[in-house]
Amino acid sequence: MHELSLALEVGRIAAEVLERESAASVRAIGVEVGEDAGVELENFRFCLEAVLSEAPLAGAKAVLLPAPGDSLRLAYVEVDDGGPDD
Amino acid sequence: MAVRTIEVRERVMARNDLLAAEVRRRLAGAGVAAFNLVSSPGSGKTLLLERTLEALDGELDIAVITGDVQTQNDADRLARHTGRLVQAVVTGGACHLDASQVGAALDSLDLASLQLLFIENVGNLVCPAGWDLGEAAKIVVFSVTEGEDKPLKYPKMFRVASYAVLNKIDLLPHVRFDLEAAVANARAVNPALRFFYTSAMTGEGLPEWFDFLRTQVAREPVW
């Protein structure tokens, strides 16, 4: 049930990164979820998708990364600087 | 497109833990002992608090922060026993309190004139386990009308708690509840857990609970 709070916090941190990096958009976020983190994975994924459907993160994909212990952290943010294609 | 991957590695609970540390600092500065009461719904948290306020308010300076989700009921009950009650701002459906809500609640309390603070968390044995509120300790309340395997079903909660209040012991003759098994189950996940055996209804076991609270506020305030 607390997965939504956690997803919102992940979204808040990701939005901060987006702003700090002055990137145009977020393509993906990687979230480390420990096996003892007390997080129900399917529920968390669902909540993350909801958070990632809204600006400024709209369109970003959530990647859940298995981790040991009770680790729960935003591992990486993949941003798009919005420049022209190579 | 210029795509790059930024390593963040930020803990999701980092902000809450920062706010909890600030709450803890404020409480320590004012010499307030704060306990975070956690339990499943219906374990008797509110009645235990009512009895505690009835017995000790006047002797000790006590405040309560309560986090009932949908109703004013707990707040109304507690307000009959204390003038120092803060209802945390809890949005409908929330499953736990967080440190920012407690920090905001502290703003409306005169900490300098307080000795003891109870934070009555949302009734839920899962979610509140993950949120540090800046308390001195978590106290898990569970009752003999629940299963004695509760500590095994919700190990995280029993692991993060320092104390357990086993409530409704007046009902022991009427329910199938193995007290020894319950305590053994709890100690299996947390050997250091200290138990109180109470009936908030009849008052049995409450003197030990009150004495414990007295020892917690015996410290001189730290100025």
Contacts between the chains, C-beta under 8 A, distances in Angstrom:
chain1	res1	chain2	res2	distance
A	1	B	95	4.1
A	1	B	124	7.1
A	1	B	126	6.6
A	1	B	127	5.4
A	2	B	95	5.4
A	2	B	96	5.8
A	2	B	126	7.1
A	2	B	127	3.6
A	2	B	130	6.2
A	2	B	131	7.9
A	5	B	94	7.8
A	5	B	95	7.8
A	5	B	96	7.3
A	5	B	98	7.2
A	5	B	127	7.8
A	6	B	12	5.5
A	9	B	12	5.1
A	9	B	13	7.7
A	9	B	15	6.7
A	9	B	16	7.7
A	10	B	12	5.8
A	12	B	15	7.7
A	13	B	8	6.9
A	13	B	10	5.3
A	13	B	12	7.3
A	13	B	15	8.0
A	14	B	8	7.9
A	17	B	6	6.0
A	17	B	8	5.8
A	21	B	6	6.1
A	23	B	4	8.0
A	27	B	3	6.1
A	31	B	12	7.7
A	36	B	156	7.8
A	38	B	126	7.0
A	38	B	129	6.6
A	38	B	130	5.8
A	38	B	156	5.3
A	71	B	11	8.0
A	72	B	11	6.7
A	72	B	12	4.7
A	72	B	13	6.7
A	73	B	8	7.7
A	73	B	9	5.8
A	73	B	10	5.9
A	73	B	11	4.7
A	73	B	12	6.0
A	74	B	8	4.8
A	74	B	9	7.4
A	74	B	10	5.1
A	74	B	12	6.5
A	75	B	7	7.3
A	75	B	8	6.5
A	75	B	9	6.0
A	76	B	5	5.3
A	76	B	6	6.3
A	76	B	7	5.3
A	76	B	8	5.8
A	76	B	9	7.9
A	77	B	5	7.4
A	77	B	6	5.0
A	77	B	8	5.6
A	78	B	3	6.3
A	78	B	4	7.3
A	78	B	5	4.8
A	78	B	6	7.6
A	79	B	3	7.2
A	79	B	4	6.1
A	79	B	5	7.9
A	79	B	6	6.3
A	80	B	1	5.7
A	80	B	2	6.9
A	80	B	3	5.2
A	81	B	1	7.7
A	81	B	2	3.9
A	81	B	3	7.6
A	81	B	4	7.0
A	82	B	1	7.5
A	82	B	2	7.4
A	83	B	1	6.6
A	83	B	2	4.1
A	84	B	1	7.8
A	85	B	1	5.5
A	86	B	1	7.5
